[in-house]
């Protein structure tokens, strides 16, 4: 090993050792009332991680540009993706805009067509779309010389577009590397199987949920000397549920063995593309997702990037999911100038439904506009439902020549995405280090919670990586009562909602148990019917999926110490058996009114 490599490994070991030994050393908490205060905990936290103060600029940005997070006393731990705009940017526009405050600056307009045709010949691109495409490609460090891009409604649509265009008749296999159930992935698998694909999946070794390397290598590596395109290899870089990071060598191995590679970058941190090495790996497809404003409006879109040299392998097929970015005032003009044709009436009807929905729609972290509805119904339907649900959702960009847009020197429109600008100004190291300190403190602190009985049962079970230097800022866990019985993740999520903490829940699967853990397998795995809602899952040969339902938390770049402390203090309340039973009965009594599945 080189000196730099050994030094890096030593730094990682030192970080893990320091975290384990310095956060509440030799302490176990058995009573939530005995937790140290926020102030005391933060002082200890900064003693363990003194460089956290170097990320203070994030706190200044949060206070100035996202003041709604403090005003609402809301902790948002369920956002995955990259925020485009800041809250102050939205409200500054609202105060000067002539359109109604809850009407979006821009909306998504669906179109039906062929992905391949769109990539080869393009379409009529508006000034707005050109500006947004340029800004996003610059933000992600993706060159227009190498990749073409289309806007899609969401991650699910992007996956499905690839599935419906990829030549599975000749490149038969679809190999995925996901340790969790995903509506987007289920949709892609369903579409691919209809087109003749043979679907395979990596497995993840219990208990650390690392990739089962021997099995995956057998699926990736071709035994034939002659190279032949084997199919599509879907690689998520890291798990958006457990925070596990996967070695990039799998992409190289897949390419060397004749696979096309699709990189799912939706779970990457906002600046992780800076260290990804796109020019080195050059995947054939890359998908990234963006939302509007953290804690205020989760609607947004996804971007599908296709390597120009890979476009020729796609097949021409009619699909939905590609969208245009349409100025809101343009939609208003359509409604006002309509001559009453069926097509126009359909457009206006859709617009009307969108406007009506804006009055009642809920985000999955806080509420849109000033709504006070306490439930997040879309979130209950499926772990990712809230992220994927906004098929009609609007895009928040200013069409006015105000602070939200500007003209460049050559007369082209430039869209001001203050969320992206802030991330660029902070840089990779500040964002990564901050998330590293916060997530590892949270993991360590949760593991200090034990029930006050003779068995000393841990309150929390964490899945995937524990304290680790390079773990991602996502966490999968479950809460257990005094008897060692799991508290339903949906109950934990709903109780967190009541405490103004937004969490998610997911389903871990494709878990591989060695003989050593064979006895645990029966106790741990749950049965769940495979197939996402809305998919053709009613096949007679469909078999139940085995896995683990978990509570999930994800830290965005705006997360601060108070956010993770509040989650820790909330979870600690489950140490009180009366709290669990009281809230369980209360939840059951209110279930019909608060949860709609």
C-alpha positions in Angstrom: 0.0 0.0 0.0 1.3 3.5 -0.8 2.1 6.0 1.9 -0.9 8.1 1.0 -3.1 5.0 1.0 -1.9 3.9 4.4 -2.2 7.5 5.8 -5.8 7.6 4.5 -6.7 4.3 6.1 -5.2 5.4 9.4 -7.2 8.6 9.3 -10.4 6.6 8.8 -9.5 4.2 11.7 -8.7 7.2 14.0 -11.9 8.9 13.2 -14.0 5.8 14.0 -12.0 5.2 17.2 -12.3 8.8 18.4 -16.0 8.8 17.7 -16.6 5.5 19.5 -14.5 6.5 22.6 -15.4 10.2 22.9 -19.1 10.5 22.5 -20.7 9.9 26.0 -17.9 7.6 27.0 -18.7 4.7 29.3 -22.3 5.9 29.4 -25.6 4.2 28.8 -28.9 6.1 28.9 -31.9 4.2 30.3 -34.2 7.1 31.0 -35.1 9.8 28.4 -35.3 12.4 31.2 -31.6 11.9 32.0 -30.3 12.9 28.6 -27.9 15.9 28.6 -29.4 19.2 27.3 -29.0 20.4 23.8 -26.4 23.0 24.9 -24.4 20.4 26.9 -24.5 17.9 24.0 -23.4 20.5 21.5 -20.4 21.4 23.6 -19.4 17.8 23.8 -20.0 17.4 20.1 -17.7 20.3 19.2 -15.0 18.9 21.5 -15.1 15.6 19.6 -15.3 17.3 16.2 -13.6 20.7 16.6 -13.6 21.2 12.8 -17.3 21.4 12.8 -17.0 25.1 13.4 -15.4 25.4 10.0 -18.9 24.6 8.6 -20.5 27.7 10.2 -21.3 29.2 6.9 -24.0 26.6 6.4 -25.7 27.9 9.6 -25.5 31.4 8.3 -27.1 30.3 5.0 -29.8 28.4 6.9 -30.7 31.4 9.1 -30.8 33.9 6.2 -32.2 31.9 3.3 -34.2 29.1 5.0 -35.6 30.9 8.1 -38.8 28.9 7.8 -37.0 25.9 9.2 -36.5 27.7 12.5 -39.8 29.5 12.5 -41.8 26.3 12.0 -39.5 24.4 14.5 -39.5 21.6 11.9 -36.8 19.0 11.5 -36.6 17.7 7.9 -34.9 14.3 7.8 -36.7 12.8 4.7 -35.3 14.8 1.8 -33.3 12.9 -0.8 -32.0 14.9 -3.8 -30.7 18.4 -4.5 -32.6 21.6 -3.7 -32.8 24.2 -6.5 -34.0 27.3 -4.7 -34.0 28.9 -1.3 -37.0 29.9 0.8 -36.2 33.6 0.8 -35.9 33.4 -3.0 -39.4 32.2 -3.2 -40.9 34.6 -0.7 -39.1 37.6 -2.2 -40.7 36.7 -5.5 -44.1 36.3 -4.0 -44.0 39.7 -2.4 -43.4 41.4 -5.8 -45.3 39.0 -8.1 -48.6 39.8 -9.7 -49.7 36.2 -9.9 -51.3 34.5 -6.8 -48.7 33.6 -4.3 -49.3 29.8 -4.4 -49.2 29.7 -8.2 -45.9 28.3 -9.5 -43.5 30.2 -11.6 -43.2 27.3 -13.9 -45.0 24.0 -14.4 -44.2 20.6 -16.0 -45.8 19.9 -19.3 -45.9 16.3 -20.3 -45.2 15.0 -23.8 -45.4 11.6 -25.4 -42.6 10.5 -27.7 -39.5 8.5 -28.3 -36.5 9.0 -26.0 -34.1 8.1 -28.8 -35.7 10.6 -31.2 -35.6 13.3 -28.5 -31.9 12.6 -27.9 -31.0 12.6 -31.6 -33.0 15.4 -32.9 -34.1 17.3 -29.8 -37.2 19.5 -29.8 -38.1 23.1 -29.5 -36.3 24.1 -26.4 -37.4 27.3 -24.6 -35.0 29.9 -23.2 -35.9 28.7 -19.7 -35.2 25.0 -20.5 -31.9 25.9 -22.1 -30.9 28.0 -19.1 -31.9 25.3 -16.6 -30.1 22.6 -18.6 -26.9 24.6 -18.7 -27.1 25.4 -15.0 -27.6 21.7 -14.0 -25.0 20.3 -16.3 -22.5 22.9 -15.0 -23.5 22.0 -11.4 -23.0 18.3 -11.9 -19.8 18.8 -14.0 -21.3 17.0 -17.0 -20.1 18.0 -20.5 -22.6 18.7 -23.3 -19.9 17.3 -25.6 -20.3 13.9 -24.0 -23.9 13.7 -22.7 -27.4 14.6 -23.8 -30.1 15.4 -21.2 -33.8 15.3 -21.0 -36.0 16.5 -18.2 -38.3 13.9 -16.7 -41.2 14.1 -14.3 -39.4 12.2 -11.5 -36.9 9.4 -10.9 -39.6 6.8 -11.7 -40.2 8.3 -15.1 -36.5 8.4 -15.9 -36.0 4.8 -15.0 -39.0 3.8 -17.1 -37.8 5.7 -20.1 -34.6 3.8 -20.1 -36.4 0.5 -19.6 -38.8 1.1 -22.5 -35.9 2.2 -24.9 -33.1 -0.3 -23.9 -32.6 -3.2 -26.4 -33.4 -6.1 -24.0 -34.1 -8.4 -27.0 -30.4 -8.5 -27.8 -28.9 -7.5 -24.5 -31.1 -9.6 -22.3 -30.0 -8.9 -18.7 -30.9 -6.3 -16.1 -28.6 -6.4 -13.1 -29.5 -4.2 -10.1 -27.6 -3.3 -6.9 -30.2 -2.1 -4.5 -30.6 -3.1 -0.9 -34.1 -1.6 -0.6 -37.4 -1.7 -2.3 -37.9 1.2 -4.6 -41.0 2.2 -6.6 -38.8 3.6 -9.3 -36.9 0.3 -9.6 -40.0 -1.9 -9.4 -41.4 0.1 -12.3 -38.3 -0.4 -14.3 -38.1 -4.1 -13.6 -41.8 -4.5 -14.6 -41.3 -2.6 -17.9 -38.0 -4.5 -18.6 -39.5 -7.9 -18.0 -42.4 -7.1 -20.4 -39.7 -6.5 -23.0 -37.9 -9.8 -22.4 -35.3 -8.8 -19.8 -33.9 -11.4 -17.4 -33.7 -9.5 -14.1 -31.0 -10.3 -11.5 -30.1 -8.6 -8.3 -27.1 -8.2 -6.0 -27.4 -9.5 -2.5 -26.2 -7.9 0.7 -24.5 -9.8 3.5 -26.0 -9.8 7.0 -25.4 -8.0 9.4 -23.4 -5.2 7.8 -25.3 -5.3 4.5 -22.2 -5.1 2.3 -22.4 -6.3 -1.2 -22.1 -10.1 -1.4 -19.0 -9.8 -3.7 -18.6 -13.4 -4.8 -22.2 -13.7 -6.0 -22.2 -10.3 -7.8 -18.9 -11.0 -9.4 -20.3 -14.2 -10.9 -23.2 -12.3 -12.4 -21.0 -9.5 -13.8 -18.1 -11.4 -15.2 -18.5 -13.1 -18.6 -17.1 -16.5 -19.1 -16.8 -15.9 -22.8 -13.6 -14.4 -24.2 -15.5 -12.7 -27.0 -17.1 -9.5 -25.7 -20.8 -9.2 -26.2 -23.2 -6.7 -24.8 -24.7 -8.5 -21.9 -27.3 -6.0 -20.7 -27.8 -3.1 -18.3 -26.0 -2.8 -15.0 -27.8 -0.4 -12.6 -25.4 1.0 -9.9 -26.7 3.5 -7.2 -23.2 4.5 -5.9 -24.6 4.2 -2.4 -27.7 3.2 -0.6 -30.2 6.0 0.0 -31.6 4.0 2.9 -28.6 2.7 4.9 -25.9 5.1 3.8 -23.7 2.2 2.6 -21.2 3.3 -0.1 -20.3 0.8 -2.8 -16.9 0.5 -4.4 -16.7 2.1 -7.9 -14.7 -0.9 -9.1 -18.0 -2.6 -9.9 -18.7 -0.1 -12.7 -15.3 -0.7 -14.2 -15.8 -4.5 -13.9 -19.2 -4.2 -15.6 -17.9 -2.1 -18.5 -15.0 -4.5 -19.0 -17.4 -7.4 -19.3 -19.7 -5.8 -21.9 -22.4 -4.2 -19.7 -24.0 -0.8 -20.3 -23.9 1.1 -17.0 -26.6 3.2 -15.5 -25.6 5.3 -12.5 -28.4 6.3 -10.2 -27.0 9.5 -8.6 -30.2 10.5 -6.9 -28.8 9.6 -3.4 -25.5 11.4 -3.9 -24.8 14.4 -1.7 -25.2 17.8 -3.4 -21.5 18.1 -4.3 -20.6 14.4 -4.5 -20.3 14.6 -8.3 -17.2 16.6 -7.8 -15.4 13.5 -6.5 -17.3 10.9 -8.6 -14.9 10.8 -11.5 -17.4 11.0 -14.4 -14.7 11.4 -17.0 -13.0 8.2 -15.7 -16.0 5.9 -15.5 -18.2 7.5 -18.2 -21.4 5.6 -17.6 -23.9 5.2 -20.4 -26.8 6.6 -18.4 -26.9 8.8 -15.3 -30.0 9.9 -13.4 -30.2 12.7 -10.9 -33.1 14.4 -9.1 -33.9 17.9 -7.9 -36.6 19.3 -5.6 -37.6 22.9 -5.1 -37.1 24.0 -1.5 -36.0 22.0 1.6 -38.7 21.9 4.2 -41.2 23.9 2.1 -41.9 22.3 -1.3 -40.6 18.9 -2.4 -41.9 19.0 -6.0 -39.3 18.9 -8.7 -38.0 16.9 -11.6 -35.3 14.4 -12.5 -32.7 14.6 -15.2 -31.7 11.7 -17.5 -28.3 12.0 -19.0 -27.4 9.6 -21.9 -23.9 9.3 -23.2 -23.9 10.4 -26.9 -22.1 7.3 -28.0 -24.8 5.1 -26.3 -27.8 6.8 -28.0 -27.5 4.6 -31.1 -28.1 1.4 -29.1 -31.5 2.6 -27.9 -34.7 1.5 -29.7 -37.4 3.9 -30.9 -40.4 3.5 -28.6 -43.3 5.7 -27.6 -43.1 6.6 -24.0 -44.3 9.2 -21.5 -42.3 10.8 -18.8 -40.3 13.4 -20.7 -41.4 16.9 -19.7 -41.0 20.5 -20.8 -40.6 23.4 -18.3 -43.5 25.8 -19.0 -43.8 29.3 -17.6 -46.8 29.7 -15.4 -48.0 32.8 -17.1 -47.9 30.9 -20.4 -50.4 28.4 -19.0 -52.6 31.2 -17.8 -52.5 32.6 -21.4 -53.5 29.2 -22.8 -56.5 29.2 -20.5 -57.5 32.8 -21.5 -57.0 32.4 -25.2 -58.6 28.9 -25.6 -60.9 28.5 -28.6 -62.5 25.4 -27.0 -61.0 22.5 -28.8 -60.8 19.1 -27.1 -57.0 19.3 -26.8 -57.1 22.8 -25.3 -59.9 22.0 -23.0 -57.9 19.0 -21.7 -54.9 21.2 -21.1 -57.0 23.7 -19.2 -58.7 21.0 -17.2 -55.4 19.6 -16.2 -54.2 23.1 -15.3 -57.3 23.6 -13.2 -56.7 20.4 -11.3 -53.1 21.4 -10.7 -54.2 24.7 -9.2 -56.9 23.0 -7.0 -54.3 20.5 -5.8 -51.9 23.3 -4.9 -54.4 24.4 -2.2 -54.3 21.1 -0.4 -51.1 19.3 -1.4 -48.6 18.4 1.3 -44.9 18.2 1.0 -43.0 15.4 2.6 -41.1 17.8 4.9 -43.3 20.5 6.1 -46.2 22.0 4.2 -46.5 23.9 1.0 -47.5 27.5 1.4 -49.2 28.0 4.8 -51.3 24.9 5.0 -51.7 23.3 8.5 -52.9 19.8 7.6 -50.9 17.6 9.9 -50.8 14.4 7.8 -48.5 13.4 4.9 -50.7 11.0 3.1 -48.5 10.4 0.1 -45.7 9.3 2.4 -47.8 6.5 3.8 -48.5 4.9 0.5 -45.0 3.8 -0.2 -41.5 4.6 1.2 -40.7 6.9 -1.8 -44.2 7.8 -2.7 -43.9 11.4 -1.7 -40.8 11.9 -3.8 -42.4 10.3 -6.8 -46.0 11.4 -6.4 -45.9 14.9 -7.9 -46.5 13.8 -11.5 -48.2 17.2 -12.2 -46.0 19.1 -9.8 -44.7 22.6 -10.6 -41.2 23.8 -11.0 -40.3 26.9 -9.1 -38.3 29.3 -11.3 -38.9 32.9 -12.0 -39.8 34.0 -15.5 -39.6 37.6 -14.5 -36.4 39.6 -15.2 -35.9 39.9 -11.4 -33.4 38.6 -8.9 -34.4 35.0 -9.9 -33.4 35.3 -13.5 -30.9 37.4 -15.4 -29.6 37.9 -18.9 -26.0 36.9 -19.7 -23.7 39.0 -21.8 -24.8 37.2 -25.0 -28.5 37.8 -24.3 -29.3 34.3 -23.1 -31.4 33.8 -20.0 -29.7 32.6 -16.9 -31.8 31.0 -14.2 -30.7 31.8 -10.6 -30.9 28.7 -8.6 -29.8 29.9 -5.2 -29.9 26.5 -3.7 -27.3 25.3 -6.2 -25.3 28.5 -5.9 -25.0 28.0 -2.1 -23.8 24.5 -2.5 -21.2 25.6 -5.0 -20.0 28.3 -2.7 -19.6 25.9 0.2 -17.8 23.2 -1.7 -17.4 19.5 -1.3 -15.2 19.4 1.8 -17.4 21.6 4.0 -20.6 19.7 3.1 -19.1 16.3 3.4 -17.3 16.9 6.7 -20.4 18.4 8.2 -22.6 15.5 7.3 -19.9 13.1 8.5 -19.8 14.6 12.0 -23.5 14.8 12.3 -24.4 11.3 11.1 -21.7 9.6 13.1 -22.7 11.4 16.3 -26.3 10.4 15.7 -25.3 6.7 15.2 -23.1 6.7 18.3 -25.7 8.4 20.5 -28.6 6.1 19.4 -26.5 3.1 20.3 -26.1 4.5 23.9 -29.9 4.0 24.5 -30.7 0.8 26.4 -33.9 -0.4 28.2 -33.6 -0.2 32.0 -34.3 -3.9 32.5 -32.0 -6.8 33.5 -31.6 -7.9 29.9 -30.3 -4.5 28.9 -32.0 -4.7 25.5 -30.8 -1.9 23.1 -33.6 0.5 22.2 -32.3 0.9 18.6 -31.1 -1.5 15.9 -29.1 0.2 13.1 -28.9 -1.5 9.7 -25.9 -1.2 7.5 -22.7 0.7 8.4 -22.4 2.0 12.0 -19.7 4.5 13.0 -17.7 4.9 9.8 -15.6 7.7 8.2 -17.1 7.3 4.7 -20.6 6.3 5.4 -23.3 8.2 3.7 -25.6 10.7 5.5 -28.6 8.3 5.5 -29.7 6.0 8.4 -31.9 2.9 8.6 -33.0 1.8 12.1 -35.8 0.3 14.1 -37.0 0.9 17.7 -37.6 -2.0 20.1 -39.7 -2.1 23.2 -38.8 -3.6 26.6 -39.6 -7.1 25.4 -37.5 -6.9 22.3 -40.5 -6.5 20.0 -40.1 -4.1 17.1 -42.2 -0.9 17.2 -43.9 -0.6 13.8 -41.9 1.9 11.7 -45.0 3.6 10.5 -46.0 4.3 14.1 -42.5 5.7 14.8 -42.9 7.9 11.7 -46.3 9.2 12.8 -45.2 9.9 16.3 -42.2 11.8 14.9 -44.6 13.9 12.8 -46.3 14.9 16.0 -43.0 16.1 17.3 -42.3 18.1 14.1 -39.7 15.6 12.8 -40.1 14.3 9.3 -38.8 10.7 8.9 -39.3 8.1 6.2 -39.7 4.4 6.1 -38.4 1.7 3.7 -38.1 -2.0 3.1 -34.6 -3.6 3.0 -34.4 -6.7 0.9 -32.1 -9.0 -1.0 -30.3 -9.8 2.3 -28.0 -12.8 2.3 -27.4 -14.8 5.5 -24.4 -17.1 6.0 -24.7 -20.3 7.9 -23.4 -18.4 11.0 -26.6 -16.3 11.0 -29.1 -18.9 9.8 -30.9 -18.9 13.1 -31.4 -15.2 13.0 -32.8 -15.3 9.5 -36.2 -16.6 10.5 -36.6 -14.1 13.3 -35.5 -11.0 11.3 -37.0 -11.3 7.9 -40.6 -10.3 7.2 -42.8 -11.4 4.3 -44.1 -8.7 1.9 -45.8 -9.2 -1.4 -43.4 -8.2 -4.2 -44.4 -5.6 -6.8 -45.0 -1.9 -6.3 -48.5 -0.4 -6.2 -49.8 0.2 -9.6 -47.5 -2.4 -11.2 -48.6 -5.7 -12.6 -47.8 -7.6 -9.4 -50.8 -10.0 -9.6 -48.9 -12.7 -11.5 -49.7 -16.1 -10.3 -46.0 -16.9 -10.0 -45.2 -13.8 -7.9 -43.6 -14.7 -4.6 -43.4 -12.7 -1.4 -40.4 -10.6 -0.9 -38.4 -11.2 2.3 -36.9 -8.2 4.1 -37.0 -5.7 6.9 -39.3 -2.7 7.3 -37.2 0.2 8.7 -37.4 3.8 9.8 -35.2 6.1 7.7 -33.5 9.4 8.2 -31.5 11.4 5.7 -29.4 14.5 6.4 -29.4 17.3 3.8 -26.6 19.9 3.6 -28.7 22.2 5.7 -29.0 19.8 8.6 -27.5 21.1 11.9 -26.8 19.6 15.3 -30.2 20.5 16.7 -31.8 18.4 14.0 -29.9 15.2 15.0 -30.2 16.0 18.7 -34.0 16.3 18.4 -34.2 13.0 16.6 -32.1 11.4 19.4 -34.2 12.9 22.1 -37.4 11.8 20.4 -36.3 8.2 20.0 -35.2 8.2 23.6 -38.8 8.6 24.7 -39.4 5.0 23.7 -37.4 4.0 26.7 -40.6 4.8 28.7 -42.8 1.8 28.2 -45.9 3.9 29.1 -45.0 6.3 26.3 -45.0 3.4 23.8 -48.3 1.9 24.9 -50.1 5.2 25.3 -49.0 6.5 21.9 -49.8 3.1 20.3 -53.4 3.2 21.5 -53.7 6.9 20.6 -52.3 6.1 17.1 -54.7 3.2 16.7 -57.7 5.4 17.7 -56.7 8.1 15.3 -55.5 5.7 12.5 -58.6 6.1 10.3 -58.3 9.8 10.2 -54.5 10.3 10.0 -53.3 7.5 7.7 -54.6 6.9 4.3 -52.8 4.1 2.5 
